Amino acid sequence: MPVSRRKFLIGLGVLAAASAGLAATFQAPELQGDEQERENTRTPSQVTTEIGHFEPRSEIVLENLDVPWSLAFAPDERAFFTERKGIISTLNLGATKPRLFAEVSVEHVGEGGLLGLALSPEFEHDGFVYVYHTYRDGQSIWNRIVRFKDSSGSGVDPQTIFDMIPGSGVHDGGRIKFGPDGKLYVTT
């Protein structure tokens, strides 16, 4: 039975809230101590926050991916995700088979490759999908941001938005996200 987008996003939010609560409420039990301390210790499966009590659960949606890296949800109930080897795919909520959106030629070395992905805040109207990836130019490793246009479920018309971000074999950053001001923020 397909899960509605609202339930899926609520579940994702609950998981995020529970994970945040874990950092605040989880304590490793001491080897010696009184019973009251042990009663107050929470396990990761039992988290109480100011919002309420949550029991996070996980579910495998897709298997056999090659280093999945970034995930973004579209208003049309598709999940966009990247694999570091250069694949951008989509998955309709409730489906079990992903659909290829676009392939990007990347330098998949160390911690580089196809990394971040963000959807335009106006995705419903403009269909823009932004990705951050590593590439090689001669002996130099660089990163860039490329924008694709969603056309009937395929990424077309790739446009380089920002180029020559210094890269390396490690710590290429690559997280991208639109802020509340509508600007695209990038970690490098």
CORRA-V235052 format. One record per residue. RES is the residue in one letter. OMEGA is omega in degrees with one decimal (NA if undefined). NEAR is the number of other C-alpha atoms within 12 Angstrom. D_FIRST is the distance of its C-alpha to the first C-alpha in whole Angstrom. Layout:
res: {RES | RES}
omega: {OMEGA | OMEGA}
near: {NEAR | NEAR}
d_first: {D_FIRST | D_FIRST}
This chain:
res: {M | P | V | S | R | R | K | F | L | I | G | L | G | V | L | A | A | A | S | A | G | L | A | A | T | F | Q | A | P | E | L | Q | G | D | E | Q | E | R | E | N | T | R | T | P | S | Q | V | T | T | E | I | G | H | F | E | P | R | S | E | I | V | L | E | N | L | D | V | P | W | S | L | A | F | A | P | D | E | R | A | F | F | T | E | R | K | G | I | I | S | T | L | N | L | G | A | T | K | P | R | L | F | A | E | V | S | V | E | H | V | G | E | G | G | L | L | G | L | A | L | S | P | E | F | E | H | D | G | F | V | Y | V | Y | H | T | Y | R | D | G | Q | S | I | W | N | R | I | V | R | F | K | D | S | S | G | S | G | V | D | P | Q | T | I | F | D | M | I | P | G | S | G | V | H | D | G | G | R | I | K | F | G | P | D | G | K | L | Y | V | T | T}
omega: {-178.9 | 177.4 | -179.9 | -179.6 | -178.9 | 179.6 | 180.0 | -179.4 | 176.3 | 177.9 | 177.7 | 177.5 | 177.4 | 178.9 | 178.7 | 178.7 | 179.2 | 179.1 | 177.3 | 178.4 | 179.0 | -178.1 | -176.7 | -171.9 | -176.5 | 176.1 | 175.5 | 179.5 | 177.2 | 179.4 | 177.0 | 179.8 | -177.0 | -176.9 | -179.8 | 178.6 | -179.0 | 177.7 | -178.1 | -180.0 | -179.3 | 170.8 | -179.5 | -178.5 | 179.7 | -175.5 | 174.9 | 177.2 | 177.0 | -179.8 | -178.5 | -177.9 | -179.2 | 170.6 | -177.3 | 175.0 | 177.5 | -178.7 | 177.2 | -179.4 | 178.1 | 176.7 | 175.4 | 173.4 | -178.7 | -179.0 | 174.9 | -170.4 | -173.9 | -174.1 | 176.5 | -177.7 | 178.7 | 179.2 | -179.2 | 175.8 | 171.3 | 171.2 | 174.9 | 176.9 | -179.8 | 167.2 | -171.4 | -179.2 | 175.3 | -177.8 | 170.1 | -179.2 | 173.1 | 175.5 | 174.6 | 179.6 | -177.9 | 179.5 | 178.7 | 179.5 | 177.0 | 177.2 | 178.4 | 177.2 | 179.3 | 172.0 | -178.9 | 176.0 | -174.9 | 169.4 | -175.7 | 178.5 | 178.0 | -178.5 | -179.7 | 179.8 | 176.2 | -171.8 | -171.8 | 178.3 | 176.1 | 175.7 | 177.5 | 174.4 | 178.3 | -173.9 | -179.6 | -176.5 | -175.3 | 177.7 | -176.8 | 177.1 | -178.2 | 176.2 | 177.8 | -179.4 | 179.7 | 176.1 | 178.7 | 173.9 | -174.8 | 178.9 | -175.0 | 174.4 | -178.0 | 172.5 | 176.8 | 174.5 | -179.0 | 177.7 | 173.6 | 173.6 | 176.5 | 178.3 | -179.5 | 176.1 | 177.7 | 177.5 | -178.3 | 174.0 | 179.0 | 179.8 | 175.8 | -177.7 | -179.3 | -171.6 | 175.9 | 170.6 | -176.3 | 179.9 | 176.7 | 177.9 | 179.4 | 173.7 | 177.9 | -178.5 | 172.4 | 174.7 | 177.5 | -178.4 | 174.4 | 177.5 | 179.8 | 177.9 | 178.8 | 179.9 | 179.0 | 179.1 | -173.2 | 170.5 | -179.4 | NA}
near: {7 | 13 | 16 | 17 | 21 | 17 | 15 | 23 | 21 | 16 | 21 | 20 | 19 | 27 | 25 | 21 | 25 | 33 | 26 | 21 | 28 | 27 | 18 | 18 | 23 | 23 | 19 | 18 | 17 | 14 | 9 | 10 | 13 | 12 | 12 | 11 | 15 | 17 | 15 | 19 | 23 | 25 | 24 | 24 | 20 | 23 | 31 | 27 | 22 | 13 | 13 | 13 | 20 | 26 | 23 | 25 | 18 | 15 | 11 | 10 | 18 | 21 | 12 | 11 | 20 | 19 | 22 | 24 | 32 | 33 | 28 | 33 | 29 | 30 | 21 | 20 | 23 | 30 | 36 | 39 | 39 | 40 | 35 | 36 | 29 | 35 | 35 | 46 | 39 | 36 | 27 | 28 | 28 | 21 | 18 | 16 | 18 | 26 | 25 | 25 | 29 | 33 | 26 | 35 | 24 | 31 | 31 | 30 | 24 | 19 | 26 | 37 | 43 | 46 | 44 | 43 | 44 | 40 | 37 | 31 | 24 | 16 | 25 | 19 | 16 | 16 | 26 | 30 | 49 | 48 | 52 | 51 | 53 | 42 | 36 | 25 | 17 | 8 | 10 | 16 | 28 | 34 | 41 | 42 | 37 | 37 | 32 | 32 | 26 | 30 | 19 | 12 | 26 | 22 | 29 | 23 | 17 | 24 | 20 | 20 | 20 | 20 | 22 | 22 | 26 | 25 | 32 | 27 | 21 | 18 | 20 | 32 | 29 | 37 | 30 | 31 | 27 | 23 | 14 | 10 | 9 | 14 | 15 | 26 | 24 | 26 | 23 | 25}
d_first: {0 | 4 | 6 | 9 | 13 | 15 | 13 | 13 | 16 | 17 | 16 | 18 | 21 | 21 | 21 | 24 | 25 | 25 | 27 | 29 | 30 | 30 | 33 | 35 | 34 | 34 | 37 | 38 | 40 | 44 | 46 | 48 | 47 | 47 | 44 | 44 | 43 | 40 | 39 | 38 | 37 | 33 | 31 | 28 | 25 | 27 | 28 | 30 | 30 | 32 | 29 | 28 | 26 | 23 | 22 | 20 | 18 | 17 | 14 | 15 | 13 | 16 | 19 | 23 | 23 | 27 | 28 | 25 | 27 | 26 | 23 | 22 | 20 | 20 | 20 | 18 | 15 | 16 | 18 | 21 | 22 | 26 | 27 | 31 | 32 | 31 | 28 | 26 | 22 | 19 | 16 | 13 | 11 | 7 | 10 | 12 | 15 | 17 | 20 | 24 | 25 | 29 | 31 | 34 | 37 | 37 | 40 | 37 | 40 | 40 | 37 | 37 | 35 | 32 | 32 | 31 | 28 | 28 | 27 | 30 | 30 | 30 | 27 | 26 | 30 | 31 | 28 | 30 | 29 | 31 | 32 | 34 | 36 | 39 | 41 | 45 | 48 | 51 | 51 | 49 | 46 | 44 | 41 | 40 | 37 | 36 | 34 | 32 | 31 | 27 | 28 | 25 | 23 | 26 | 29 | 32 | 36 | 36 | 38 | 40 | 40 | 42 | 44 | 46 | 44 | 46 | 44 | 45 | 43 | 42 | 41 | 40 | 38 | 35 | 33 | 33 | 31 | 32 | 34 | 34 | 37 | 36 | 37 | 36 | 37 | 37 | 38 | 41}
